[in-house]
């Protein structure tokens, strides 16, 4: 095969490989299982079309609004006025805890996303654990987190 033909055939492959980028994770404090670098979504995007994300492992970016001050077993996140609860897939008092000082910080959540109804009793309990500074929506969505990354660089 002559050199010009080989170059003509290989050049598009080399350019395609050079243009393809693998997602990387930002610097931060990792909690939970290993987080896999993948395309991430802002929570407002997920909340706009939630059924599209059900029954999938997703990587979602949001800001922490509140954290359980008792055991760090849940947190509420928000993005552009939309909010959801996040709990560890291992449950309250399990292997991992959310940082109690994470309110206001940007995070990545790896986990599954599903609709959730919270009873009035559970909502009051969560509000108490947040120090009374939070109103829990009874109808909404919840993340079942396997990993969380508290991002170093804040917006």
N, CA and C atoms as a LAMMPS dump frame, in Angstrom:
ITEM: TIMESTEP
0
ITEM: NUMBER OF ATOMS
465
ITEM: BOX BOUNDS ff ff ff
-5.0000000000000000e+02 5.0000000000000000e+02
-5.0000000000000000e+02 5.0000000000000000e+02
-5.0000000000000000e+02 5.0000000000000000e+02
ITEM: ATOMS id mol type element x y z
1 1 1 N 0.863 -1.17 0
2 1 2 C 0 0 0
3 1 3 C 0.906 1.229 0
4 2 1 N 0.606 2.178 -0.889
5 2 2 C 1.485 3.348 -0.94
6 2 3 C 1.234 4.26 0.255
7 3 1 N 2.189 5.107 0.535
8 3 2 C 2.161 5.969 1.725
9 3 3 C 0.993 6.943 1.692
10 4 1 N 0.691 7.526 0.555
11 4 2 C -0.416 8.494 0.473
12 4 3 C -1.758 7.841 0.776
13 5 1 N -1.974 6.636 0.266
14 5 2 C -3.23 5.939 0.515
15 5 3 C -3.346 5.555 1.994
16 6 1 N -2.248 5.072 2.564
17 6 2 C -2.244 4.703 3.982
18 6 3 C -2.545 5.933 4.846
19 7 1 N -1.929 7.06 4.53
20 7 2 C -2.162 8.301 5.277
21 7 3 C -3.616 8.737 5.137
22 8 1 N -4.162 8.641 3.929
23 8 2 C -5.547 9.028 3.682
24 8 3 C -6.514 8.16 4.484
25 9 1 N -6.219 6.879 4.621
26 9 2 C -7.093 5.977 5.36
27 9 3 C -6.936 6.11 6.874
28 10 1 N -5.728 6.335 7.342
29 10 2 C -5.468 6.384 8.779
30 10 3 C -5.733 7.746 9.411
31 11 1 N -5.591 8.825 8.66
32 11 2 C -5.74 10.168 9.217
33 11 3 C -7.099 10.39 9.883
34 12 1 N -8.228 10 9.257
35 12 2 C -9.515 10.194 9.945
36 12 3 C -9.607 9.429 11.264
37 13 1 N -9.035 8.232 11.328
38 13 2 C -9.049 7.464 12.576
39 13 3 C -8.233 8.146 13.662
40 14 1 N -7.077 8.668 13.291
41 14 2 C -6.227 9.363 14.257
42 14 3 C -6.924 10.622 14.758
43 15 1 N -7.543 11.37 13.85
44 15 2 C -8.255 12.588 14.256
45 15 3 C -9.447 12.272 15.146
46 16 1 N -10.169 11.209 14.839
47 16 2 C -11.31 10.803 15.657
48 16 3 C -10.846 10.434 17.066
49 17 1 N -9.76 9.69 17.16
50 17 2 C -9.234 9.311 18.475
51 17 3 C -8.763 10.54 19.244
52 18 1 N -8.178 11.502 18.57
53 18 2 C -7.683 12.707 19.24
54 18 3 C -8.833 13.586 19.729
55 19 1 N -9.953 13.577 19.019
56 19 2 C -11.095 14.412 19.396
57 19 3 C -11.951 13.787 20.488
58 20 1 N -11.891 12.504 20.659
59 20 2 C -12.701 11.828 21.674
60 20 3 C -12.094 12.078 23.054
61 21 1 N -12.898 12.599 23.956
62 21 2 C -12.406 12.834 25.308
63 21 3 C -13.14 11.943 26.286
64 22 1 N -12.41 11.436 27.217
65 22 2 C -13 10.615 28.269
66 22 3 C -13.398 11.537 29.412
67 23 1 N -14.634 11.403 29.923
68 23 2 C -15.033 12.257 31.048
69 23 3 C -14.092 12.051 32.237
70 24 1 N -13.802 13.14 32.915
71 24 2 C -12.98 13.058 34.125
72 24 3 C -13.749 13.685 35.269
73 25 1 N -13.392 13.282 36.462
74 25 2 C -14.035 13.826 37.661
75 25 3 C -13.244 15.031 38.163
76 26 1 N -13.919 16.035 38.694
77 26 2 C -13.207 17.175 39.271
78 26 3 C -12.526 16.76 40.58
79 27 1 N -11.659 17.607 41.074
80 27 2 C -11.024 17.351 42.377
81 27 3 C -12.046 17.57 43.473
82 28 1 N -11.925 16.779 44.523
83 28 2 C -12.836 16.926 45.641
84 28 3 C -12.678 15.8 46.635
85 29 1 N -13.567 15.788 47.597
86 29 2 C -13.565 14.762 48.638
87 29 3 C -14.582 13.693 48.264
88 30 1 N -14.093 12.466 48.053
89 30 2 C -14.955 11.348 47.659
90 30 3 C -15.436 10.602 48.897
91 31 1 N -16.722 10.241 48.869
92 31 2 C -17.34 9.475 49.953
93 31 3 C -18.139 8.355 49.309
94 32 1 N -18.052 7.178 49.874
95 32 2 C -18.838 6.061 49.356
96 32 3 C -18.011 5.137 48.496
97 33 1 N -18.694 4.437 47.602
98 33 2 C -18.032 3.511 46.694
99 33 3 C -17.272 4.28 45.628
100 34 1 N -16.556 3.572 44.768
101 34 2 C -15.812 4.215 43.697
102 34 3 C -16.78 4.911 42.745
103 35 1 N -16.462 6.161 42.413
104 35 2 C -17.271 6.921 41.465
105 35 3 C -16.667 6.742 40.084
106 36 1 N -17.502 6.417 39.124
107 36 2 C -17.051 6.218 37.755
108 36 3 C -17.228 7.508 36.967
109 37 1 N -16.158 7.915 36.293
110 37 2 C -16.24 9.107 35.447
111 37 3 C -17.179 8.812 34.291
112 38 1 N -18.197 9.621 34.14
113 38 2 C -19.176 9.488 33.068
114 38 3 C -19.81 10.846 32.852
115 39 1 N -20.639 10.973 31.831
116 39 2 C -21.326 12.237 31.592
117 39 3 C -22.178 12.574 32.814
118 40 1 N -22.095 13.817 33.257
119 40 2 C -22.905 14.232 34.403
120 40 3 C -24.007 15.167 33.92
121 41 1 N -25.071 15.243 34.727
122 41 2 C -26.227 16.068 34.418
123 41 3 C -26.505 16.995 35.585
124 42 1 N -26.902 18.218 35.293
125 42 2 C -27.361 19.111 36.348
126 42 3 C -28.699 18.57 36.842
127 43 1 N -28.955 18.708 38.143
128 43 2 C -30.194 18.169 38.683
129 43 3 C -31.419 18.797 38.021
130 44 1 N -31.364 20.077 37.668
131 44 2 C -32.507 20.729 37.014
132 44 3 C -32.859 20.024 35.703
133 45 1 N -31.871 19.513 34.985
134 45 2 C -32.106 18.776 33.736
135 45 3 C -32.781 17.44 34.052
136 46 1 N -32.285 16.744 35.069
137 46 2 C -32.869 15.467 35.475
138 46 3 C -34.31 15.677 35.932
139 47 1 N -34.545 16.7 36.719
140 47 2 C -35.882 16.961 37.254
141 47 3 C -36.867 17.382 36.161
142 48 1 N -36.372 17.952 35.068
143 48 2 C -37.254 18.386 33.976
144 48 3 C -37.834 17.191 33.212
145 49 1 N -37.089 16.094 33.131
146 49 2 C -37.551 14.88 32.44
147 49 3 C -37.175 13.658 33.28
148 50 1 N -37.728 13.532 34.487
149 50 2 C -37.269 12.514 35.435
150 50 3 C -37.383 11.071 34.954
151 51 1 N -38.451 10.726 34.253
152 51 2 C -38.644 9.324 33.845
153 51 3 C -37.503 8.835 32.952
154 52 1 N -36.872 9.74 32.229
155 52 2 C -35.741 9.39 31.359
156 52 3 C -34.565 8.827 32.165
157 53 1 N -34.492 9.167 33.449
158 53 2 C -33.346 8.786 34.284
159 53 3 C -33.661 7.668 35.279
160 54 1 N -34.907 7.237 35.348
161 54 2 C -35.277 6.166 36.285
162 54 3 C -34.581 4.861 35.919
163 55 1 N -34.258 4.064 36.936
164 55 2 C -33.668 2.728 36.77
165 55 3 C -32.336 2.743 36.04
166 56 1 N -31.586 3.813 36.187
167 56 2 C -30.254 3.929 35.598
168 56 3 C -29.313 4.477 36.669
169 57 1 N -28.051 4.13 36.56
170 57 2 C -27.054 4.776 37.407
171 57 3 C -26.654 6.061 36.707
172 58 1 N -26.845 7.185 37.387
173 58 2 C -26.554 8.489 36.802
174 58 3 C -25.578 9.255 37.685
175 59 1 N -24.931 10.229 37.093
176 59 2 C -24.036 11.128 37.813
177 59 3 C -24.662 12.512 37.714
178 60 1 N -25.064 13.065 38.861
179 60 2 C -25.832 14.305 38.889
180 60 3 C -25.102 15.361 39.707
181 61 1 N -25.111 16.587 39.198
182 61 2 C -24.487 17.722 39.871
183 61 3 C -25.573 18.586 40.499
184 62 1 N -25.353 18.986 41.74
185 62 2 C -26.306 19.84 42.456
186 62 3 C -25.568 20.565 43.576
187 63 1 N -26.32 21.379 44.318
188 63 2 C -25.794 22.07 45.494
189 63 3 C -26.509 21.518 46.717
190 64 1 N -25.765 21.275 47.778
191 64 2 C -26.351 20.745 49.011
192 64 3 C -27.114 21.865 49.697
193 65 1 N -28.362 21.58 50.028
194 65 2 C -29.198 22.545 50.741
195 65 3 C -29.169 22.274 52.246
196 66 1 N -29.247 20.988 52.633
197 66 2 C -29.247 20.617 54.052
198 66 3 C -28.757 19.185 54.196
199 67 1 N -28.238 18.88 55.39
200 67 2 C -27.737 17.537 55.705
201 67 3 C -28.271 17.138 57.074
202 68 1 N -28.583 15.866 57.237
203 68 2 C -28.976 15.332 58.545
204 68 3 C -27.869 15.639 59.55
205 69 1 N -28.219 16.35 60.599
206 69 2 C -27.231 16.725 61.606
207 69 3 C -27.084 15.67 62.703
208 70 1 N -27.87 14.587 62.608
209 70 2 C -27.769 13.517 63.595
210 70 3 C -26.723 12.495 63.173
211 71 1 N -26.929 11.865 61.995
212 71 2 C -26.02 10.813 61.544
213 71 3 C -25.44 11.053 60.152
214 72 1 N -25.837 12.127 59.481
215 72 2 C -25.359 12.361 58.114
216 72 3 C -25.926 11.348 57.139
217 73 1 N -27.131 10.839 57.424
218 73 2 C -27.688 9.754 56.61
219 73 3 C -28.5 10.244 55.41
220 74 1 N -28.804 11.528 55.321
221 74 2 C -29.528 12.074 54.178
222 74 3 C -29.075 13.498 53.94
223 75 1 N -29.352 13.981 52.75
224 75 2 C -29.162 15.397 52.443
225 75 3 C -30.204 15.8 51.416
226 76 1 N -30.481 17.076 51.387
227 76 2 C -31.365 17.615 50.364
228 76 3 C -30.493 18.443 49.435
229 77 1 N -30.701 18.253 48.127
230 77 2 C -29.937 19.006 47.14
231 77 3 C -30.89 19.855 46.318
232 78 1 N -30.318 20.889 45.694
233 78 2 C -31.134 21.748 44.839
234 78 3 C -30.314 22.227 43.656
235 79 1 N -31.039 22.616 42.624
236 79 2 C -30.432 23.183 41.432
237 79 3 C -31.51 23.984 40.717
238 80 1 N -31.288 25.244 40.547
239 80 2 C -32.215 26.143 39.862
240 80 3 C -33.633 26.035 40.412
241 81 1 N -33.765 26.016 41.736
242 81 2 C -35.066 25.998 42.386
243 81 3 C -35.723 24.63 42.49
244 82 1 N -35.079 23.601 41.995
245 82 2 C -35.61 22.235 42.072
246 82 3 C -34.842 21.484 43.144
247 83 1 N -35.533 20.631 43.904
248 83 2 C -34.847 19.94 44.997
249 83 3 C -35.224 18.469 45.054
250 84 1 N -34.358 17.698 45.708
251 84 2 C -34.596 16.266 45.906
252 84 3 C -33.83 15.818 47.14
253 85 1 N -34.286 14.72 47.708
254 85 2 C -33.594 14.097 48.834
255 85 3 C -32.571 13.107 48.292
256 86 1 N -31.501 12.919 49.059
257 86 2 C -30.462 11.948 48.728
258 86 3 C -30.227 11.11 49.974
259 87 1 N -30.235 9.81 49.804
260 87 2 C -29.937 8.892 50.903
261 87 3 C -28.924 7.879 50.405
262 88 1 N -28.193 7.288 51.327
263 88 2 C -27.234 6.24 50.966
264 88 3 C -27.975 4.965 50.644
265 89 1 N -27.507 4.25 49.626
266 89 2 C -28.138 2.975 49.29
267 89 3 C -27.939 1.953 50.41
268 90 1 N -26.975 2.186 51.303
269 90 2 C -26.739 1.282 52.438
270 90 3 C -27.62 1.626 53.634
271 91 1 N -28.398 2.711 53.541
272 91 2 C -29.324 3.066 54.604
273 91 3 C -28.719 3.948 55.681
274 92 1 N -29.588 4.433 56.562
275 92 2 C -29.182 5.292 57.674
276 92 3 C -28.36 4.474 58.668
277 93 1 N -27.244 5.026 59.087
278 93 2 C -26.376 4.315 60.01
279 93 3 C -25.542 3.251 59.32
280 94 1 N -25.517 3.294 57.987
281 94 2 C -24.756 2.324 57.209
282 94 3 C -23.279 2.669 57.163
283 95 1 N -22.645 2.251 56.087
284 95 2 C -21.206 2.408 55.916
285 95 3 C -20.745 3.856 55.777
286 96 1 N -21.586 4.715 55.191
287 96 2 C -21.16 6.064 54.834
288 96 3 C -22.065 7.12 55.456
289 97 1 N -21.544 8.35 55.537
290 97 2 C -22.32 9.489 56.036
291 97 3 C -21.986 10.709 55.182
292 98 1 N -23.003 11.531 54.938
293 98 2 C -22.778 12.795 54.236
294 98 3 C -22.143 13.771 55.225
295 99 1 N -21.218 14.617 54.746
296 99 2 C -20.595 15.596 55.649
297 99 3 C -21.636 16.572 56.191
298 100 1 N -21.685 16.731 57.489
299 100 2 C -22.681 17.602 58.119
300 100 3 C -22.48 19.074 57.783
301 101 1 N -21.284 19.427 57.313
302 101 2 C -20.989 20.82 56.955
303 101 3 C -21.047 21.056 55.442
304 102 1 N -21.726 20.19 54.698
305 102 2 C -21.733 20.28 53.234
306 102 3 C -22.73 21.287 52.669
307 103 1 N -23.63 21.831 53.479
308 103 2 C -24.636 22.781 52.967
309 103 3 C -23.946 23.92 52.216
310 104 1 N -24.455 24.207 51.027
311 104 2 C -23.912 25.268 50.192
312 104 3 C -22.823 24.81 49.233
313 105 1 N -22.371 23.572 49.364
314 105 2 C -21.292 23.073 48.514
315 105 3 C -21.839 22.353 47.294
316 106 1 N -21.054 22.41 46.222
317 106 2 C -21.394 21.727 44.972
318 106 3 C -20.97 20.267 45.109
319 107 1 N -21.817 19.347 44.622
320 107 2 C -21.504 17.921 44.722
321 107 3 C -21.862 17.191 43.431
322 108 1 N -21.263 16.027 43.274
323 108 2 C -21.668 15.062 42.267
324 108 3 C -22.22 13.868 43.02
325 109 1 N -23.366 13.366 42.576
326 109 2 C -24.006 12.204 43.2
327 109 3 C -24.04 11.093 42.159
328 110 1 N -23.518 9.927 42.524
329 110 2 C -23.655 8.753 41.663
330 110 3 C -24.688 7.841 42.3
331 111 1 N -25.71 7.499 41.546
332 111 2 C -26.734 6.625 42.102
333 111 3 C -27.942 6.532 41.21
334 112 1 N -28.991 5.941 41.764
335 112 2 C -30.245 5.796 41.017
336 112 3 C -31.223 6.863 41.485
337 113 1 N -32.183 7.161 40.645
338 113 2 C -33.126 8.255 40.862
339 113 3 C -34.53 7.7 40.677
340 114 1 N -35.425 8 41.6
341 114 2 C -36.775 7.44 41.523
342 114 3 C -37.783 8.342 42.228
343 115 1 N -39.084 8.212 41.87
344 115 2 C -40.112 9.01 42.549
345 115 3 C -40.274 8.529 43.986
346 116 1 N -40.615 9.455 44.884
347 116 2 C -40.726 9.102 46.304
348 116 3 C -41.795 9.951 46.956
349 117 1 N -42.647 9.31 47.744
350 117 2 C -43.613 10.005 48.583
351 117 3 C -43.133 9.865 50.019
352 118 1 N -43.061 10.979 50.725
353 118 2 C -42.604 10.982 52.116
354 118 3 C -43.823 11.229 52.996
355 119 1 N -43.998 10.391 53.991
356 119 2 C -45.141 10.556 54.896
357 119 3 C -44.978 11.844 55.698
358 120 1 N -46.079 12.348 56.235
359 120 2 C -46.033 13.563 57.047
360 120 3 C -45.131 13.355 58.271
361 121 1 N -45.228 12.187 58.888
362 121 2 C -44.406 11.869 60.052
363 121 3 C -42.916 11.89 59.693
364 122 1 N -42.545 11.245 58.567
365 122 2 C -41.146 11.225 58.145
366 122 3 C -40.664 12.622 57.76
367 123 1 N -41.53 13.414 57.123
368 123 2 C -41.152 14.779 56.745
369 123 3 C -40.84 15.611 57.982
370 124 1 N -41.656 15.492 59.008
371 124 2 C -41.409 16.234 60.258
372 124 3 C -40.1 15.781 60.905
373 125 1 N -39.849 14.472 60.873
374 125 2 C -38.608 13.926 61.435
375 125 3 C -37.39 14.496 60.695
376 126 1 N -37.458 14.529 59.364
377 126 2 C -36.352 15.064 58.567
378 126 3 C -36.15 16.555 58.842
379 127 1 N -37.246 17.297 58.966
380 127 2 C -37.155 18.725 59.27
381 127 3 C -36.481 18.957 60.618
382 128 1 N -36.795 18.116 61.609
383 128 2 C -36.16 18.218 62.925
384 128 3 C -34.666 17.932 62.83
385 129 1 N -34.295 16.906 62.053
386 129 2 C -32.878 16.561 61.909
387 129 3 C -32.086 17.647 61.186
388 130 1 N -32.778 18.482 60.423
389 130 2 C -32.125 19.59 59.726
390 130 3 C -32.071 20.833 60.604
391 131 1 N -32.506 20.714 61.836
392 131 2 C -32.493 21.852 62.743
393 131 3 C -33.641 22.801 62.502
394 132 1 N -34.73 22.327 61.88
395 132 2 C -35.914 23.152 61.652
396 132 3 C -35.743 24.185 60.563
397 133 1 N -34.645 24.122 59.787
398 133 2 C -34.371 25.125 58.766
399 133 3 C -34.784 24.667 57.37
400 134 1 N -35.587 23.626 57.299
401 134 2 C -35.864 23.021 56.016
402 134 3 C -37.307 22.566 55.932
403 135 1 N -37.896 22.777 54.77
404 135 2 C -39.239 22.244 54.534
405 135 3 C -39.105 21.078 53.56
406 136 1 N -39.599 19.922 53.949
407 136 2 C -39.506 18.72 53.134
408 136 3 C -40.772 18.577 52.293
409 137 1 N -40.591 18.455 50.975
410 137 2 C -41.724 18.202 50.089
411 137 3 C -42.15 16.747 50.254
412 138 1 N -43.42 16.513 50.333
413 138 2 C -43.918 15.147 50.525
414 138 3 C -43.912 14.36 49.22
415 139 1 N -44.1 15.03 48.092
416 139 2 C -44.07 14.383 46.775
417 139 3 C -42.841 14.881 46.033
418 140 1 N -42.098 13.969 45.462
419 140 2 C -40.923 14.39 44.707
420 140 3 C -40.089 13.204 44.284
421 141 1 N -38.793 13.408 44.331
422 141 2 C -37.849 12.399 43.872
423 141 3 C -36.764 12.213 44.912
424 142 1 N -36.099 11.081 44.812
425 142 2 C -35.024 10.782 45.745
426 142 3 C -33.899 10.074 45.002
427 143 1 N -32.67 10.35 45.426
428 143 2 C -31.498 9.645 44.924
429 143 3 C -31.097 8.588 45.927
430 144 1 N -30.753 7.44 45.422
431 144 2 C -30.206 6.354 46.206
432 144 3 C -28.714 6.351 45.869
433 145 1 N -27.891 7.026 46.68
434 145 2 C -26.484 7.281 46.352
435 145 3 C -25.585 6.103 46.679
436 146 1 N -24.666 5.824 45.753
437 146 2 C -23.601 4.86 46.016
438 146 3 C -22.28 5.586 46.24
439 147 1 N -22.177 6.825 45.698
440 147 2 C -20.959 7.622 45.858
441 147 3 C -21.31 9.097 45.746
442 148 1 N -20.535 9.904 46.452
443 148 2 C -20.699 11.36 46.401
444 148 3 C -19.314 11.989 46.348
445 149 1 N -19.191 13.057 45.565
446 149 2 C -17.953 13.815 45.486
447 149 3 C -18.282 15.261 45.842
448 150 1 N -17.715 15.745 46.946
449 150 2 C -17.867 17.152 47.328
450 150 3 C -16.77 17.889 46.55
451 151 1 N -17.189 18.716 45.604
452 151 2 C -16.27 19.36 44.666
453 151 3 C -15.479 20.459 45.361
454 152 1 N -14.147 20.478 45.101
455 152 2 C -13.27 21.494 45.692
456 152 3 C -13.596 22.893 45.192
457 153 1 N -13.691 23.046 43.888
458 153 2 C -13.946 24.361 43.303
459 153 3 C -15.434 24.643 43.354
460 154 1 N -15.819 25.636 44.099
461 154 2 C -17.22 25.995 44.241
462 154 3 C -17.56 27.105 43.256
463 155 1 N -18.844 27.146 42.784
464 155 2 C -19.236 28.185 41.799
465 155 3 C -19.152 29.578 42.371
